[in-house]
Amino acid sequence: MPRQPILPLVLDRRKDASLQAQLAVGLKALIRSGVLRPGAAVPSTRELARDQRISRNTVIQTYDRLIGEGYLEAAPRRGLFVSAVLARTSPRAAARTAPPRLPDAVDRLDAPVPFRPCQPDVRLFPLRLWNRLRARVLRSNGVHLLHYQSQLTFGLPGLRRSLATYLRESRGVQCDWRQIAVTNGSQQALYLLASLLLKPGSRVLMEDPGYLGARAAWMQAGATIEPVAVDAEGMRIPAEQRVPAPLVYTTPSRQFPTGACLSLSRRLALIEFAARNKAWIVEDDYDSEFRYSRPPLPSLQSLDTSGRVIYVGSMSKVLVPSLRLGFVVLPPPLVARFAELRAVLDDHGPLIDQATLAEFIESGALFTHIRRCRSEYARRLDALVESAQRQRLPLTFPHTDGGMNLAGFFADPDCDDEKHARRLRRAGFDVPSLSHYSLQRSQAGLVLGFTAFEAPEIRDSIRRLGQVLSRRQQGAGRVA
Ligand SMILES: Cc1ncc(COP(=O)(O)O)c(C=O)c1O
């Protein structure tokens, strides 16, 4: 008979109750709670005696007692089993042992369908190289990467140094590496910043339409969202001199989801606004590496002289999202309190992946990978723009110079874009509407992510998407 798993029984030799009595009570509790189900085999007397370090005789006597009480039954030459009669116990007892109703667990791994926004093409990720580097860091740092390393709440110093250099060279970010905290995706950074900087009722100024992950983090802290409209130059900076809001959230490189780039004059105005109001600016720089025609504007953080900008970044788009590697560059006054909170959450992030990423950056592989993605994604962007024109989609795309998504605006700014999105969903597409991301009425449109799909798939999907949208328009015309 295969060995049974060790039963979760705790016998305490200091107690007055005999080991036999404790064993009987423990076994009955396991049966009543459903850990040992009716019909299940119990461990052999030899196994249980060995697992619990008690005499076999104690187990034999306990089993005899439970047989007598009807909890166990013997099957000749097969062993001892939990009595099947217990399956027919009273409904109340059955309810006690029935598993609670829990939401259905999804046991399937998803892949994005066209045109789900913000999805990198994970097939471009150099997995074999990554695994080689992973094996190398394990060989060289070996066992140290496996221990708890509670002093490394902010992540491996080697990675933080590499990130500081990378951010300075590619985004102009000015910081000491000790200001960088590695987080589990940028979402964890947003969540921690919300806990650190907001109180119930705090006001957060946020681009609208805007990133739902950020909105969820602010709302979780009990904040009130003040939607700020977005136009071709990005977020409109409030004209009022004084706005009592401790936090402003923005995606200046490419406004999510419209794709507008925050103009230099607005960047300067926003920094001044924050300094005047003693507000923190959270700059979410999630996909700035993907510029195809001209270099990106330097980060907001690089223009800030008053130390109000908190720079948040992610490896989800440049590498793969499931790594859950993000980071935040904290102004020095926030470092200690952020570290305290980060430690409460999960001590520190997975160190093997952090060490691998440090090697990946240091070896130059990150730049090679970004260059490869850039040229591939630029081709996909061209395929999307060309086929949208060829299919005469009823959308205009004002921002086509980079990123991972294109926001297409309908000619009628007030049409019901959510209806279009629902119709597309029924046809197998994943194309959210702009109003999906908005709290206030925004210009009607759709958001099309293109980076996860090869050019032929983009062309074919745009043709089919055009058919769905034109059916919709003809249908709408008939009703009118
Ligand atoms: C605006 C924005 N910020 C950040 C992220 C990245 O989130 P994470 O690093 O948690 O994967 C995304 C992903 O879609 C995003 O759209």
The ligand as an ORCA input file, in Angstrom:
! r2SCAN-3c Opt
* xyz 0 1
  C      -0.518     52.615    -16.948
  C       0.103     51.323    -16.490
  N       0.971     51.339    -15.481
  C       1.582     50.209    -15.061
  C       1.324     49.003    -15.661
  C       2.153     47.793    -15.262
  O       1.712     47.161    -14.185
  P       2.572     46.001    -13.482
  O       4.000     46.460    -13.358
  O       1.928     45.875    -12.160
  O       2.472     44.783    -14.342
  C       0.398     48.925    -16.653
  C       0.041     47.622    -17.229
  O      -0.863     47.440    -17.976
  C      -0.231     50.114    -17.117
  O      -1.094     50.091    -18.116
*
